[in-house]
């Protein structure tokens, strides 16, 4: 493995994202969590990495017959290790974004953090299912139902 191979980038991203999830779970109100998870620091760093990978894909390191217009094309696109790594980073970032939103939303609405922790874990593992679980929890507690408005009604 070279210093910046897709394997190395995948390992760094996959292991590194866990720190931010742990912060959301164990220290959601800590200023360091707010700075690292809710500021532009991490998104910019990850965004630059993702952009670098996508540029590599479109400069020839991607699957030649890959596209986003059919299932076969998407499967071909992600047959490239560079494209698959970029795709995985895409998932990691968006799941973290949703987990951070769940945490902030729960704090604003008065949802007990201990009740949110299982939602965060499921969001880490199965993004949309964890998001749905959080919305169900919020509705069950009478804290806002399925509206995605930032402020409680």
C-alpha positions in Angstrom: 0.0 0.0 0.0 1.4 3.4 -0.9 1.1 6.4 1.4 -2.1 7.7 -0.1 -3.6 4.6 -1.7 -7.4 4.1 -1.6 -6.8 1.4 1.1 -5.0 3.9 3.4 -7.5 6.7 2.8 -10.3 4.2 3.5 -8.8 3.1 6.8 -8.1 6.6 7.9 -11.6 7.8 7.1 -13.3 4.7 8.5 -11.4 4.8 11.8 -11.2 8.5 12.1 -14.9 9.1 11.8 -15.4 7.1 15.0 -13.9 9.8 17.1 -16.6 12.3 16.0 -19.4 9.7 16.7 -17.9 9.0 20.1 -18.0 12.8 20.8 -21.6 13.0 19.8 -22.5 10.0 22.0 -20.4 10.8 25.2 -19.9 14.6 25.1 -22.6 16.1 23.0 -22.6 19.5 24.9 -18.8 19.8 25.1 -17.4 22.9 23.2 -14.8 20.6 21.6 -17.5 18.5 20.1 -19.3 21.5 18.8 -16.1 22.8 17.3 -15.0 19.5 15.7 -18.4 18.1 14.6 -20.5 21.3 14.0 -17.9 23.7 12.6 -16.4 23.8 9.2 -13.1 22.2 10.3 -13.9 18.6 9.7 -16.3 19.1 6.7 -13.6 21.1 4.9 -10.9 18.6 5.5 -13.2 15.7 4.4 -14.5 17.7 1.5 -11.0 18.4 0.2 -10.2 14.6 0.5 -13.4 13.7 -1.3 -12.8 16.3 -4.0 -9.3 15.0 -4.5 -10.6 11.5 -4.9 -13.4 12.5 -7.3 -10.9 14.4 -9.4 -8.7 11.3 -9.6 -11.7 9.2 -10.7 -12.7 11.6 -13.5 -9.1 12.0 -14.5 -8.9 8.3 -15.4 -8.7 6.2 -12.2 -12.4 5.4 -12.3 -14.2 2.6 -14.3 -14.4 3.7 -17.9 -18.0 2.4 -18.4 -19.2 3.8 -15.1 -22.2 6.2 -14.9 -25.0 7.3 -12.7 -27.8 6.6 -15.2 -28.3 2.9 -14.5 -27.7 0.4 -11.8 -25.1 -1.3 -14.0 -23.3 2.0 -14.6 -23.2 2.8 -10.8 -21.9 -0.7 -10.1 -19.2 -0.2 -12.8 -18.3 3.2 -11.4 -17.7 1.8 -7.9 -15.6 -1.0 -9.2 -12.7 1.4 -9.1 -11.0 1.5 -5.6 -10.7 5.3 -5.8 -14.3 5.7 -6.7 -15.4 3.2 -4.0 -13.3 5.0 -1.4 -14.8 8.4 -2.4 -18.3 6.8 -2.3 -17.6 5.4 1.2 -16.4 8.8 2.4 -19.6 10.3 1.0 -21.6 7.9 3.2 -19.5 8.5 6.3 -19.8 12.3 6.0 -23.6 12.4 5.4 -24.3 9.9 8.2 -22.2 12.1 10.5 -24.0 15.2 9.4 -27.4 13.5 10.2 -26.1 12.3 13.6 -24.9 15.8 14.4 -28.3 17.2 13.4 -30.1 14.6 15.5 -27.9 15.6 18.5 -28.5 19.4 18.0 -32.2 18.9 17.3 -32.6 16.7 20.4 -30.9 19.3 22.6 -33.2 22.1 21.2 -36.3 20.0 21.7 -35.5 18.6 25.1 -35.2 15.0 24.0 -33.1 13.1 26.6 -29.7 12.3 25.3 -29.7 8.7 26.6 -32.7 8.1 24.4 -30.9 9.5 21.4 -27.8 7.4 21.8 -29.4 4.2 20.2 -30.5 6.4 17.3 -27.0 7.7 16.8 -25.5 4.2 16.8 -28.1 3.0 14.2 -27.4 6.2 12.2 -23.7 5.4 12.2 -24.4 1.9 11.0 -27.5 2.3 8.8 -27.9 6.0 8.2 -31.5 6.4 7.0 -32.8 3.8 9.5 -31.2 5.7 12.4 -32.7 9.0 11.1 -36.1 7.4 10.9 -35.7 5.9 14.4 -34.8 9.4 15.8 -37.9 10.9 14.1 -40.0 8.1 15.6 -38.5 8.7 19.1 -39.1 12.4 18.8 -42.7 11.8 17.8 -43.3 9.2 20.6 -42.0 11.7 23.2 -44.2 14.5 21.8 -41.2 16.6 20.8 -42.0 17.5 17.3 -43.2 14.5 15.2 -41.9 14.2 11.6 -41.4 17.9 10.8 -37.8 18.8 10.0 -38.1 22.4 11.1 -35.1 23.5 13.0 -37.1 25.0 15.9 -39.8 23.3 17.9 -43.3 24.2 17.1 
